[in-house]
Amino acid sequence: MDKDLSLDNLRKKIRSNEFTKTTSGYAPGYLQANLVILPALWAADFLLFCQKNPVACPLIDVTQPGERYLPSIGADIDLSTDVPEYHVFYEGNFETSVSDLKDLWQDDLVTFVLGCSFSFEEALIQSGLSIRNIDEGKNVSMYDTNIACQPAGKFNGSFVVSMRPFRAKDTIRAIQITTRFPKSHGAPVHFGDPSTIGISDIGKPNYGDAVHINSDEIPVFWACGVTPQNVIRQSRPPFCITHAPGKMLITDRLSSEFAVL
């Protein structure tokens, strides 16, 4: 089965562009991460933005300018090749998707590695909860919201959230479990009426795929690592690279290492 790939084989397939799908449900137990890559002149402000918005941007680590490797997350990980798809922005505008950064890498680029909610999905599944997008073979549903981030330096904007539906009693359990994973966005930021946080049509996510929500289920919303992409569009750095929504960097670190017991 595709999702039974070992971490080494999955990374090789990503690096050779054989795997280009969402990473939700893959490499269970390993920390998945969002990437934000910026020129060094913008890096200090974005570091401050992460510090002021730890729920939306849980910082795992950051590189020195020009570095493509970060031993703290995996000795063999190349930040310029080991993501299934990268998004490239100029002046805050999305320009193109690329499979690697070999032709775009610059000596002044600083890479921020941020936690991802995919990392707590295994804990939810182990507790007996079902993850709808995994069951349906889809990317997670992600939405722009009206929840404001704390501004920092040149950066300002609003939260993006990911959504997973649960029955009421399972929602309580999901909150209890994900609270233990602050580096993977932690507890939900909202559940229930999506219009309260500025989502007009839950059937039309801004990123990812729509999933079925049963009549007895509640939509539960977590902060999402696509938030920086929303912020980038508003803050307009001259150049920026991120992961494509739902297509994450899979690290060698275990999610359990970052759990709060």
Secondary structure as GFF3:
##gff-version 3
##sequence-region A 1 261
A	DSSP	three_ten_helix	2	4	.	.	.	ID=ss1
A	DSSP	alpha_helix	7	15	.	.	.	ID=ss2
A	DSSP	beta_strand	30	39	.	.	.	ID=ss3
A	DSSP	alpha_helix	40	52	.	.	.	ID=ss4
A	DSSP	beta_strand	59	62	.	.	.	ID=ss5
A	DSSP	beta_strand	86	90	.	.	.	ID=ss6
A	DSSP	beta_strand	93	98	.	.	.	ID=ss7
A	DSSP	beta_strand	109	115	.	.	.	ID=ss8
A	DSSP	alpha_helix	118	126	.	.	.	ID=ss9
A	DSSP	alpha_helix	132	135	.	.	.	ID=ss10
A	DSSP	beta_strand	141	148	.	.	.	ID=ss11
A	DSSP	beta_strand	158	167	.	.	.	ID=ss12
A	DSSP	alpha_helix	168	178	.	.	.	ID=ss13
A	DSSP	three_ten_helix	182	184	.	.	.	ID=ss14
A	DSSP	beta_strand	190	191	.	.	.	ID=ss15
A	DSSP	three_ten_helix	194	197	.	.	.	ID=ss16
A	DSSP	beta_strand	217	223	.	.	.	ID=ss17
A	DSSP	alpha_helix	227	235	.	.	.	ID=ss18
A	DSSP	beta_strand	239	243	.	.	.	ID=ss19
A	DSSP	beta_strand	249	254	.	.	.	ID=ss20
A	DSSP	three_ten_helix	255	258	.	.	.	ID=ss21
###
